[in-house]
């Protein structure tokens, strides 16, 4: 039976989705795909993951939308005179497991009607939710988990990126009924570090 794709999303922007995606790609020898890249087209998330992954099995699929501005996809698309159409975003064909990285969080708008979570539903994907400890992160994490449950989307793993906080993580684990995985901050995240994390990750 073919595995469902894994969609990596976060409780917000800048919480470590790209690093976690690279670790999962290395761990599973999976393909990587970021369907919507918003800004920084000279150094995309696909470029970064490719530079961090060492295995020869993974394929890095091209983005469907390459938006020039570093804003929410709906705003970046409007600036570029583009309307993001979910019908134009179809899964790449591959025999490998597929890691999909989203932009921002679950409720990020793609256009006037569709949100990032609608794309996850379209792909019938399972979710890896990336959290990070900061004031407000309990609220953001629990809301994200509840939205997934409400939509009937499976939360496969909940990963906390960066500095640990035992009190916050205990509450999150209790309410989500998830055994949290912790990926600590590394001063220089390189291929060796990605391989080390990937070798210890049970997926």
C-alpha positions in Angstrom: 0.0 0.0 0.0 1.4 3.4 -1.0 2.0 5.9 1.8 0.1 9.1 1.9 2.2 12.2 1.4 3.4 14.1 4.5 2.6 17.8 4.7 5.0 19.8 6.9 3.2 22.8 8.3 3.9 25.1 11.3 2.2 27.0 14.0 3.5 30.1 12.3 6.3 31.3 10.1 10.0 30.9 11.0 9.5 27.9 13.3 11.8 25.5 11.5 9.6 23.8 8.8 12.4 23.7 6.2 14.9 22.1 8.6 12.4 19.6 9.8 11.5 18.9 6.1 15.2 18.2 5.4 15.4 15.8 8.3 12.3 13.9 7.2 13.5 13.7 3.6 16.8 12.3 4.8 15.2 9.9 7.3 12.7 8.5 4.8 14.9 8.9 1.6 11.8 10.8 0.5 11.1 13.3 -2.3 10.7 17.0 -1.4 8.2 19.4 -2.9 7.3 23.0 -1.9 4.4 23.8 -4.3 4.3 27.6 -3.4 7.5 29.5 -2.8 6.8 33.1 -1.7 9.9 35.3 -2.0 13.7 34.7 -2.0 13.7 33.0 -5.4 17.5 33.0 -5.5 17.7 30.9 -2.4 14.5 28.9 -2.2 13.5 26.4 0.5 14.0 23.7 -2.2 17.6 24.8 -2.7 18.2 24.8 1.0 16.8 21.3 1.6 18.7 20.0 -1.5 21.9 21.4 0.0 21.3 19.6 3.3 20.2 16.2 2.1 23.0 13.6 1.4 21.1 10.6 0.1 20.9 9.9 -3.7 17.4 8.6 -3.7 15.5 11.9 -3.1 14.0 13.9 -5.9 13.4 17.6 -5.5 10.3 18.6 -7.5 9.9 22.1 -8.9 7.5 24.6 -7.4 4.2 25.3 -9.1 4.1 28.9 -8.0 7.3 31.0 -7.6 6.2 34.3 -6.2 8.6 37.2 -6.1 7.5 38.8 -2.8 8.0 37.5 0.8 4.4 37.9 1.9 1.4 35.6 2.5 0.9 33.7 -0.8 -2.4 35.5 -1.6 -0.7 38.9 -1.3 2.5 37.9 -3.1 0.4 36.4 -5.9 -1.7 39.6 -6.2 1.5 41.7 -6.5 2.7 39.4 -9.3 -0.7 39.6 -11.0 -1.3 35.9 -10.4 -4.2 34.1 -8.8 -3.3 30.8 -7.1 -5.6 28.1 -8.4 -5.8 24.9 -6.4 -6.8 23.0 -9.6 -3.4 23.8 -11.0 -1.5 22.2 -8.0 -1.3 18.5 -8.6 1.0 16.0 -6.8 4.2 15.1 -8.6 4.4 11.5 -9.8 6.9 9.5 -7.8 7.5 6.1 -6.4 9.1 7.6 -3.3 7.5 8.9 -0.1 6.7 12.6 -0.6 7.4 15.4 1.8 5.4 18.6 1.1 6.4 21.8 2.8 3.7 24.5 3.2 4.1 28.2 3.5 3.4 29.5 7.0 0.6 27.9 8.9 -2.7 26.1 8.3 -4.9 29.1 7.8 -2.6 31.0 5.5 -4.7 32.3 2.6 -3.8 31.2 -0.9 -6.4 33.3 -2.7 -9.7 35.0 -1.7 -11.3 31.6 -0.9 -8.8 28.9 -0.2 -6.4 28.3 2.7 -3.3 26.2 3.1 -5.4 23.6 4.9 -7.6 23.2 1.8 -4.4 22.2 -0.1 -3.7 19.6 2.6 -7.2 18.2 2.2 -6.9 18.1 -1.5 -3.7 16.0 -1.3 -5.2 13.7 1.3 -2.0 14.2 3.2 -1.0 13.5 6.8 0.5 16.4 8.7 3.7 16.9 10.6 3.1 20.0 12.7 6.2 22.0 13.7 5.9 24.0 16.9 8.4 26.2 18.7 8.4 27.5 22.3 7.6 31.2 22.6 4.9 33.2 24.5 1.7 32.2 22.8 2.9 29.0 21.3 0.7 26.8 23.4 -2.3 28.6 22.1 -1.1 28.4 18.5 -0.2 24.8 18.7 -3.4 23.6 20.3 -5.5 25.6 17.9 -3.6 24.1 14.9 -4.1 20.6 16.3 -7.8 21.2 16.9 -8.3 22.6 13.4 -6.7 19.4 11.9 -8.9 17.2 14.1 -12.0 19.2 13.1 -11.2 18.7 9.4 -10.5 15.0 9.9 -6.8 15.4 8.9 -4.4 13.0 10.6 -1.7 14.6 12.8 1.2 12.2 12.2 3.8 13.9 14.4 4.2 17.0 16.4 7.8 18.3 16.4 9.1 21.0 18.7 12.0 22.9 17.1 14.5 24.9 19.1 14.8 25.6 22.8 12.8 23.1 25.0 10.2 24.2 27.6 9.0 21.3 29.7 6.0 23.1 31.1 4.6 24.2 27.7 5.4 20.8 26.1 3.7 18.9 28.8 0.5 20.8 28.3 0.7 20.5 24.5 1.3 16.7 24.8 -1.6 16.3 27.2 -4.2 18.1 25.1 -3.0 16.7 21.7 -2.3 13.2 23.0 0.9 13.3 21.0 4.4 12.2 22.1 6.3 15.3 21.1 9.6 15.0 19.2 12.2 17.6 20.1 14.8 18.9 17.5 17.1 21.3 19.3 18.7 24.4 17.8 22.0 23.8 16.2 24.4 26.7 15.6 25.4 25.4 12.2 22.8 23.2 10.5 24.6 21.3 7.9 24.4 17.9 6.1 26.1 16.1 9.0 23.7 17.5 11.5 20.7 16.6 9.3 22.0 13.0 9.1 22.5 12.8 12.8 18.9 13.9 13.5 17.5 11.7 10.7 19.3 8.7 12.1 17.6 9.0 15.5 14.1 10.0 14.3 11.5 7.2 14.6 8.9 7.7 11.9 
